[in-house]
Amino acid sequence: MTGVSELTKSGSYALAPELVLTPEGARTDTVVQVVDGEISYVGSRDGIDAGTSVVDLPDRAIVPGFIDAHTHLGQAFGKAITGGEPAQIWRRIWAPMESSYDAETVYVSAKWMFLEALRGGFTGIVNFAVMNGEKASALHQAAADVGIRLVSSTGAALPVDEAQQPSSCQIAESIDGALKRAEAHISACKDQPLITPSLCVPAVQSAPGEMIRALSEFAAEKGALFQIHTNEHHVEVHWSVCTHGKRPLEYFAEHGAVGPHTLHHHCTLVTDREIEILRETGSAVSYNPLASAWKGDRVAPALAFASRGVRFGIGTDSTRSDALRLLESAETAQRLSQGMQNADFSCGAAWTWIDAATRGSADAAGLGGVTGQIAQGHRADFLVLDRRQPEVSPSWDFEWELVRLYNRDQIEAVVIDGRCVMAHSRPVGWDAEDFLKTNRTRAQEAVSAAPIIRCHGRSADFRNR
């Protein structure tokens, strides 16, 4: 079999794997044709133009590339530090670490996480960060260097959960600065075909209502995504109710931060009424099952989102950049928190989680017409999977196998915008081993120098207790 990396160097090619995962489900006897990075045809071999050479890929499957609907690209270096930690790690670990980075460290951290993401089958990333132009430029360079699709963000934060509240003058100045930064960010993304701009506010405690409204309305006006952490922690919900008399999502709705342009991260603590707010306004949600398992959040009611028509995708929240294991976590979390107590043995019937992690994540990220499906007119972002391994042979139900049995080592190729960017876990065009070796010391120093507060300590410290 000719290597996919070589095949995709030409502007036009047609692949005939054993199986293609289409929006209608898994299909055999199907050809995928790509022209200039776009999927131009998906169908039977008979529909291909005469003279077009079709390359057979026996024992292989083509599936849409997965999209991480929520991550923080500055968190590459310290993941295991969070093991065993009590909640609110963003205050004690992530915010101190990320705020200590210079632009070069931002570049290295982002490229490090992009490498992980590509190895794990992600072709797109939705980043969440409030950063200046210099750091955003460094992050964009990392994305361009590896060839990944990126939703990049900037935004603003002005804490309102401290004893000293910001004055009206401070709020006005912060909004003015945030809008100028947002305008520059959108302009910086304009000529980068794989990078899409977005704006964000960290959470309900992180900005006054006026700022939330201003950035959300500006994003809607510019056709950009607006991101915000929503109803994630008990602390956050409790503070909002005590301060505003409203739950966070209710407060956001009151201040214009709902609608088709918004992406609400987590939503683990939403009431039935709040689910209706999401549905009625067309707002999107990122479901982050591993964040629930590792950080102690509740599990978002993703089955309810699916059944009630709430738009949602699936994110890692910087836990583990392995899309196939993320699928398993998404299904397992629902099975343990919802399905078992209701004797629901289906729990989304596998395809729900695949759809959410591909088409749903693309839609939630504002890329629904661009990627997330093996469909004509979409960009050619896909994976080639090896179907010969004992874990998935013989095959009886491809969707269930994809959710529970496929592994990262079965990803033969990662194709983005029609070009192979990773083959057999190795990036195309740059040396990952040299990159990691060169920057391992920088990564260790970045974590050691940051004012991190770790409460739990190392695992070994608890071995004989």
Secondary structure as GFF3:
##gff-version 3
##sequence-region A 1 465
A	DSSP	alpha_helix	4	7	.	.	.	ID=ss1
A	DSSP	beta_strand	12	22	.	.	.	ID=ss2
A	DSSP	beta_strand	25	27	.	.	.	ID=ss3
A	DSSP	beta_strand	31	35	.	.	.	ID=ss4
A	DSSP	beta_strand	38	43	.	.	.	ID=ss5
A	DSSP	three_ten_helix	45	47	.	.	.	ID=ss6
A	DSSP	beta_strand	54	64	.	.	.	ID=ss7
A	DSSP	beta_strand	66	71	.	.	.	ID=ss8
A	DSSP	three_ten_helix	79	82	.	.	.	ID=ss9
A	DSSP	alpha_helix	89	89	.	.	.	ID=ss10
A	DSSP	pi_helix	90	94	.	.	.	ID=ss11
A	DSSP	alpha_helix	95	99	.	.	.	ID=ss12
A	DSSP	alpha_helix	103	119	.	.	.	ID=ss13
A	DSSP	beta_strand	122	127	.	.	.	ID=ss14
A	DSSP	alpha_helix	133	146	.	.	.	ID=ss15
A	DSSP	beta_strand	149	155	.	.	.	ID=ss16
A	DSSP	alpha_helix	168	189	.	.	.	ID=ss17
A	DSSP	beta_strand	195	201	.	.	.	ID=ss18
A	DSSP	three_ten_helix	204	206	.	.	.	ID=ss19
A	DSSP	alpha_helix	209	222	.	.	.	ID=ss20
A	DSSP	beta_strand	225	230	.	.	.	ID=ss21
A	DSSP	alpha_helix	234	244	.	.	.	ID=ss22
A	DSSP	alpha_helix	248	254	.	.	.	ID=ss23
A	DSSP	beta_strand	262	266	.	.	.	ID=ss24
A	DSSP	alpha_helix	272	281	.	.	.	ID=ss25
A	DSSP	beta_strand	284	287	.	.	.	ID=ss26
A	DSSP	alpha_helix	289	295	.	.	.	ID=ss27
A	DSSP	alpha_helix	302	308	.	.	.	ID=ss28
A	DSSP	beta_strand	311	314	.	.	.	ID=ss29
A	DSSP	alpha_helix	323	334	.	.	.	ID=ss30
A	DSSP	pi_helix	335	339	.	.	.	ID=ss31
A	DSSP	three_ten_helix	340	342	.	.	.	ID=ss32
A	DSSP	alpha_helix	351	355	.	.	.	ID=ss33
A	DSSP	pi_helix	356	360	.	.	.	ID=ss34
A	DSSP	alpha_helix	361	364	.	.	.	ID=ss35
A	DSSP	beta_strand	382	386	.	.	.	ID=ss36
A	DSSP	three_ten_helix	390	392	.	.	.	ID=ss37
A	DSSP	alpha_helix	398	404	.	.	.	ID=ss38
A	DSSP	three_ten_helix	408	410	.	.	.	ID=ss39
A	DSSP	beta_strand	411	416	.	.	.	ID=ss40
A	DSSP	beta_strand	419	423	.	.	.	ID=ss41
A	DSSP	beta_strand	426	427	.	.	.	ID=ss42
A	DSSP	alpha_helix	432	449	.	.	.	ID=ss43
A	DSSP	three_ten_helix	459	462	.	.	.	ID=ss44
###
